[in-house]
Amino acid sequence: MALVENLYNDKDSLNTQFAAKIAEQLNAAIAKNGKATFAVSGGSTPKPLFQILSQNADVDWANVTVMLVDERWVDDSSEASNQTLVKQNLLQNEASKANYLSIKTTADSAESAIAEIDKKVKAQLPLDVVILGMGGDGHTASLFPCSKELEEGLRLDKVESVIATQPTTAPHQRMSLTLASIVSASNVYLHITSDAKKMVLDEALAKHTALEKPIKAVADNTDLLLMWAP
């Protein structure tokens, strides 16, 4: 289990090469199993990657299921909705043929939707390609160091595939894949940019525990494929 570094000189090169890797791995999964599962993260960093995938990737999208690694418990109309970002930037053009699995329901709370979403997610495991992001505090997915649910979310023997979390340092309740769901995937990527984020990652892996910097839990339990550019 280790960090495997893929470092690029600029974001354009990163996104072009990353899209090609993803397409190859999704197509390989389809060739082997007749289908592929692709879990992505929200935020501004993956938007250009999503657009390249939707416009240029030669993928049999009709046999791909796309889902989020985590989602804020907000309506689609909210600017905070990762689901809306994915639909507007990835599930376009040829990629609009992909199947979309939502980890957000109309339930009042994420906690009350765990059973329903867990059943849907478990049917997709193990995932083929997972793209994680990372915050400045070392959180990944919605596994926050400030969250009282973190220890439960990092349990490798946790039965449920998802967990509801409530960070104290960020808004909104969340639904998140657990560590066990993430590290069981065939290909787990961490997509970050900037020297500052790279420094957070390096320090997290060298100096901190998984409870202090949850991204360390991923690197400790699978080969984490870093995709980075300044």
C-alpha positions as CSV (number, residue, x, y, z in Angstrom):
1,M,0.0,0.0,0.0
2,A,1.6,3.2,-1.1
3,L,1.3,6.6,-2.8
4,V,2.0,6.3,-6.5
5,E,2.9,9.8,-7.8
6,N,1.9,11.0,-11.3
7,L,3.2,14.6,-11.5
8,Y,2.5,17.0,-14.4
9,N,3.8,20.3,-15.4
10,D,0.4,21.9,-15.9
11,K,-3.3,21.2,-15.4
12,D,-4.1,20.8,-19.1
13,S,-1.6,18.0,-19.5
14,L,-2.8,16.4,-16.3
15,N,-6.4,16.4,-17.3
16,T,-5.7,15.1,-20.8
17,Q,-3.6,12.2,-19.6
18,F,-6.0,11.5,-16.7
19,A,-9.0,11.3,-19.0
20,A,-7.1,8.8,-21.2
21,K,-6.3,6.6,-18.1
22,I,-9.9,6.7,-16.9
23,A,-11.2,5.7,-20.3
24,E,-8.8,2.8,-20.6
25,Q,-9.7,1.5,-17.2
26,L,-13.5,1.9,-17.7
27,N,-13.3,0.1,-21.1
28,A,-11.2,-2.7,-19.5
29,A,-13.8,-3.2,-16.8
30,I,-16.6,-3.3,-19.4
31,A,-14.6,-5.8,-21.5
32,K,-14.2,-8.0,-18.4
33,N,-17.5,-7.7,-16.7
34,G,-19.9,-6.1,-19.2
35,K,-20.1,-2.9,-17.1
36,A,-18.0,-0.4,-15.1
37,T,-18.5,1.7,-12.1
38,F,-17.0,5.2,-11.8
39,A,-17.2,7.2,-8.6
40,V,-16.2,10.9,-8.7
41,S,-15.8,13.9,-6.4
42,G,-17.2,17.3,-6.7
43,G,-15.6,20.7,-6.4
44,S,-13.9,22.9,-8.9
45,T,-10.7,20.8,-9.5
46,P,-12.4,18.0,-11.5
47,K,-14.6,20.2,-13.7
48,P,-12.1,20.5,-16.7
49,L,-11.5,16.7,-16.4
50,F,-15.2,16.0,-16.5
51,Q,-15.6,18.2,-19.6
52,I,-12.8,16.3,-21.4
53,L,-14.3,13.0,-20.5
54,S,-17.8,14.1,-21.7
55,Q,-16.5,15.5,-25.0
56,N,-13.5,13.3,-26.0
57,A,-13.4,10.0,-24.2
58,D,-14.0,6.9,-26.3
59,V,-16.0,5.0,-23.6
60,D,-19.0,2.8,-23.9
61,W,-20.9,5.1,-21.6
62,A,-24.1,3.1,-21.8
63,N,-22.4,0.4,-19.7
64,V,-20.9,2.8,-17.1
65,T,-22.6,3.7,-13.8
66,V,-21.5,7.1,-12.5
67,M,-21.9,8.0,-8.8
68,L,-20.4,10.5,-6.3
69,V,-17.9,9.6,-3.6
70,D,-19.8,12.0,-1.4
71,E,-22.7,14.5,-1.5
72,R,-23.9,17.4,0.6
73,W,-27.5,16.9,1.8
74,V,-28.9,19.8,-0.2
75,D,-31.4,20.2,-3.0
76,D,-30.2,20.0,-6.7
77,S,-31.0,23.7,-7.0
78,S,-28.3,24.5,-4.4
79,E,-24.9,25.8,-5.6
80,A,-23.4,23.3,-3.1
81,S,-24.9,20.3,-4.9
82,N,-22.1,18.0,-6.3
83,Q,-24.8,16.1,-8.2
84,T,-25.7,19.1,-10.2
85,L,-22.0,19.8,-11.0
86,V,-21.6,16.2,-12.2
87,K,-24.7,16.3,-14.4
88,Q,-23.8,19.7,-15.9
89,N,-20.1,18.9,-16.6
90,L,-19.7,15.1,-16.9
91,L,-23.0,13.6,-17.9
92,Q,-23.1,15.5,-21.2
93,N,-22.6,14.6,-24.9
94,E,-21.7,10.9,-25.2
95,A,-21.4,10.6,-21.5
96,S,-25.1,11.4,-21.1
97,K,-25.7,7.8,-21.9
98,A,-24.1,6.7,-18.6
99,N,-26.3,5.4,-15.8
100,Y,-26.3,7.8,-12.8
101,L,-26.7,6.5,-9.2
102,S,-27.6,9.2,-6.8
103,I,-26.5,9.1,-3.2
104,K,-29.0,11.8,-2.3
105,T,-32.7,11.2,-1.6
106,T,-35.6,13.4,-0.6
107,A,-35.3,12.2,3.0
108,D,-35.0,15.0,5.6
109,S,-31.6,13.8,6.7
110,A,-28.7,11.7,5.4
111,E,-28.9,9.5,8.4
112,S,-32.4,8.4,7.6
113,A,-31.4,7.5,4.0
114,I,-28.5,5.2,4.8
115,A,-30.3,1.9,4.4
116,E,-31.8,2.9,1.0
117,I,-28.5,4.2,-0.4
118,D,-26.4,1.4,1.1
119,K,-28.4,-1.1,-0.8
120,K,-27.9,0.7,-4.1
121,V,-24.2,1.3,-3.5
122,K,-23.4,-2.3,-2.4
123,A,-24.9,-3.6,-5.7
124,Q,-22.1,-1.6,-7.5
125,L,-19.1,-2.8,-5.3
126,P,-16.3,-3.2,-5.9
127,L,-16.0,0.0,-7.8
128,D,-13.7,0.2,-10.9
129,V,-12.5,3.8,-10.8
130,V,-12.6,6.2,-7.9
131,I,-11.5,9.8,-8.0
132,L,-10.9,11.4,-4.6
133,G,-10.3,15.0,-3.7
134,M,-8.6,16.4,-0.6
135,G,-9.3,19.4,1.6
136,G,-6.7,21.6,3.3
137,D,-7.4,19.7,6.5
138,G,-6.6,16.4,5.0
139,H,-10.2,15.2,4.6
140,T,-11.3,13.1,1.7
141,A,-14.8,12.2,0.5
142,S,-16.8,13.5,3.5
143,L,-14.5,11.9,6.0
144,F,-13.6,14.9,8.0
145,P,-11.1,15.0,10.9
146,C,-13.5,17.2,12.8
147,S,-16.4,14.8,12.5
148,K,-17.5,12.6,15.3
149,E,-18.4,10.0,12.7
150,L,-14.9,9.7,11.4
151,E,-13.7,6.7,13.4
152,E,-16.8,4.8,12.3
153,G,-16.3,5.8,8.6
154,L,-12.7,4.6,8.7
155,R,-13.5,1.1,10.0
156,L,-12.5,-1.5,7.4
157,D,-15.1,-3.9,8.8
158,K,-18.0,-1.5,8.6
159,V,-21.0,-3.3,7.2
160,E,-22.7,-0.3,5.5
161,S,-21.0,1.0,2.4
162,V,-21.9,4.6,3.2
163,I,-22.0,6.9,6.2
164,A,-23.8,10.1,7.1
165,T,-21.4,12.7,8.5
166,Q,-21.8,16.2,10.0
167,P,-18.5,18.2,9.8
168,T,-18.1,21.0,12.3
169,T,-15.7,22.9,10.1
170,A,-17.8,22.9,6.9
171,P,-21.5,23.4,6.1
172,H,-24.2,20.7,5.4
173,Q,-24.7,17.2,6.5
174,R,-23.2,14.7,4.0
175,M,-23.5,11.2,2.7
176,S,-20.1,9.6,2.0
177,L,-18.6,6.3,0.9
178,T,-16.8,4.6,3.8
179,L,-13.1,3.9,3.7
180,A,-13.8,0.2,3.1
181,S,-15.9,1.0,0.0
182,I,-13.2,3.3,-1.3
183,V,-10.2,1.0,-0.8
184,S,-11.9,-2.0,-2.3
185,A,-12.0,-0.3,-5.7
186,S,-9.7,-1.4,-8.5
187,N,-8.2,2.1,-9.1
188,V,-8.2,4.8,-6.5
189,Y,-7.0,8.2,-7.6
190,L,-6.3,11.4,-5.7
191,H,-6.8,14.4,-7.9
192,I,-5.3,17.7,-6.5
193,T,-3.6,20.8,-7.8
194,S,-1.3,23.4,-6.2
195,D,1.9,23.3,-4.2
196,A,-0.1,23.9,-1.0
197,K,-2.3,20.8,-1.5
198,K,0.8,18.7,-2.3
199,M,2.4,19.9,1.0
200,V,-0.7,19.0,3.0
201,L,-0.6,15.5,1.4
202,D,3.1,15.0,2.0
203,E,2.8,16.1,5.7
204,A,-0.3,14.0,6.2
205,L,1.4,10.9,5.1
206,A,4.7,11.6,6.9
207,K,3.6,13.2,10.2
208,H,0.0,12.4,11.0
209,T,-2.4,9.6,11.9
210,A,-5.4,8.7,9.9
211,L,-7.7,10.3,12.4
212,E,-5.8,13.5,12.1
213,K,-5.6,13.5,8.3
214,P,-8.1,11.0,6.8
215,I,-6.4,10.9,3.4
216,K,-3.7,8.9,5.2
217,A,-6.2,6.1,5.8
218,V,-6.6,5.6,2.1
219,A,-2.9,5.5,1.3
220,D,-2.4,3.1,4.2
221,N,-4.9,0.6,2.8
222,T,-4.6,0.7,-1.0
223,D,-2.3,2.0,-3.7
224,L,-3.3,5.7,-4.0
225,L,-2.7,7.0,-7.4
226,L,-1.8,10.7,-7.1
227,M,-2.6,13.0,-10.1
228,W,-1.1,16.4,-9.4
229,A,-0.1,19.6,-11.2
230,P,0.8,23.0,-9.9
